[in-house]
Amino acid sequence: MHYYLGNSYFKNAIPTLGYKVPFADVLRRYWVRQYGSIQEYYATDKTALRNYLCGKIDEIIELQN
């Protein structure tokens, strides 16, 4: 089963039938260092984030919301 963690409309919500469905209460914010750069991601936990990302992950840091 594949999970889609991103969309082009919102950072912490998904568009469904024209409505914005927020997931801010269950998503956590992470910084991921991979290939010499740092990116920000929203995920439910580190395991889900690791399953989504491809390649070598140097470090994952959970940020306070």
C-alpha positions as CSV (number, residue, x, y, z in Angstrom):
1,M,0.0,0.0,0.0
2,H,1.4,3.4,-1.0
3,Y,0.7,6.6,0.9
4,Y,0.6,9.9,-0.9
5,L,2.1,12.5,1.6
6,G,2.1,15.6,-0.6
7,N,-0.1,17.6,-2.9
8,S,0.2,20.9,-4.8
9,Y,-2.5,22.7,-2.8
10,F,-1.8,22.4,0.9
11,K,1.0,21.4,3.2
12,N,-1.0,19.7,6.0
13,A,-4.4,19.0,4.3
14,I,-5.7,17.3,1.2
15,P,-8.4,18.5,-1.2
16,T,-11.4,16.1,-1.3
17,L,-14.5,16.8,-3.4
18,G,-13.8,20.6,-3.3
19,Y,-13.3,20.7,0.5
20,K,-10.1,21.1,2.5
21,V,-9.6,18.2,4.9
22,P,-7.0,19.3,7.5
23,F,-4.8,16.7,9.2
24,A,-2.8,19.2,11.3
25,D,-3.8,17.4,14.5
26,V,-2.2,14.1,13.4
27,L,0.7,15.2,11.2
28,R,4.1,16.0,12.7
29,R,6.7,18.3,11.1
30,Y,10.2,16.9,10.3
31,W,13.4,18.1,8.8
32,V,15.2,15.5,6.7
33,R,18.8,15.7,5.7
34,Q,19.4,13.8,2.6
35,Y,22.1,14.1,-0.1
36,G,23.5,17.3,1.5
37,S,20.3,19.3,1.7
38,I,17.5,19.7,4.3
39,Q,13.8,19.5,3.4
40,E,10.7,19.9,5.5
41,Y,8.1,17.2,5.5
42,Y,4.8,16.5,7.3
43,A,4.1,12.8,8.3
44,T,2.4,10.8,11.0
45,D,5.6,9.3,12.2
46,K,9.3,8.6,11.2
47,T,8.5,5.2,9.9
48,A,5.9,6.5,7.4
49,L,8.4,9.2,6.3
50,R,11.1,6.7,5.8
51,N,8.8,4.5,3.7
52,Y,7.9,7.5,1.5
53,L,11.5,8.7,0.9
54,C,13.8,7.0,-1.4
55,G,17.6,6.7,-1.0
56,K,19.9,7.2,1.9
57,I,18.6,9.4,4.7
58,D,21.3,11.0,6.8
59,E,19.1,12.4,9.6
60,I,15.5,13.0,10.6
61,I,14.7,15.6,13.2
62,E,11.2,16.1,14.6
63,L,10.3,19.8,15.1
64,Q,7.9,21.2,17.6
65,N,4.6,22.5,16.0
